[in-house]
Amino acid sequence: MKAIGDTYVKDEFRRHKKADAQQTQIFMEAWAKYAIQISKQVGLKGPLTAKKLGEDLKVDELDNFSEEQLAQLYELYSEAKKPIDPEKDPHLANI
């Protein structure tokens, strides 16, 4: 999950590199909320005390997504479902 997340975050920040001030503020607020949510889910003592990671999207939230956002969401879903090859993933080389 870390490898997918790292790649996705880098790509997401690159996509918003030329955003205007209002878009940047909305983007950064959303990422801050996401970071807080993930830290709560992971727990203070790490994954062993963590709650279930993630949260289901509500249908009305999906209705507010643009076609591009829905495509990105599907792309992320597809990547998350792919089998992991430890030989091709440097994050898993020492596992």
N, C-alpha and C positions, 0 to 999 in steps of 0.2 A: 504494500500500500504506500510505503514511503516513496518508492521510486516513481510510482504513478503520480502521487501527489506533488512531488518536487517538480516533475516535468510539467504537470498541468499548471501549477502556480506560476512557473517561469513564463509559460506560454500566455497565460491570462494577463500577466503584467505587461508583456510585450504588446499584446493586442490593445491595451489601453494607454500605451505610451504617448499618443498624440491626442488624448481626450482633453476636452475643455475643462475649466475649473469646476463647473457644476457636476459634470460626469465624474471627474476625479474624486470629488467629495463623496458622492454617492457610492462609488466603487470602494473607496477606502473605508467608509463606514460599514459597508457590507462585509469586507474582509475582517475588520476589527470584531464585528459580531460573530463571525465564523470562528475566529481564533479563540474568543471567549467560550463559545459553545464547545469547541473541541477540547479545550483545557478542562472544562467541567466534566466532559464525558470520559476523558482519559484518567482523571482523578489525581489527587495530590501525590499519591505514592506510586503512580505509574499504571501500566495496563492491568496489573493484577487486581487493582481496586476499581477498575474502570466500569462504567455503565456501557450499555450497548452503544456502539459508535454510529453516528448518523441520525437522521431524522427524516421520516417520510414527508414528501411534498404533498401539499393539499391540492386538489383539483383546481381551485380558484387561483392558487399561486401559479400553477402551470399555464393557466389562461392568460396570465400577464407576461409570459415569456415571448420574446420575439422568435421568428423562425430561426435566426442565427443561434440564439440561446438554446432553443430546443435541439438544434443540430449538435451544439457543443455538449449538451447534457447527454445525448445519445452516444456521442463519441467517447465521453468519459465512462459511461456505462459499458460500452463495448470493450474499452481498454481494461476496465476492472474485471471483466469476465474472462479475459484471455489467460491461458495457463502461463505460469512463470517458469522460465528456463534459467536456473541459477548460473549456468555457464555464460549466458549472454547478459546477465544483469550484474553490474559491478557492485551494487548494494548487497547482493546475496552471495558474493564470492566466498566469504569466510564462514558461512553458515553450514 
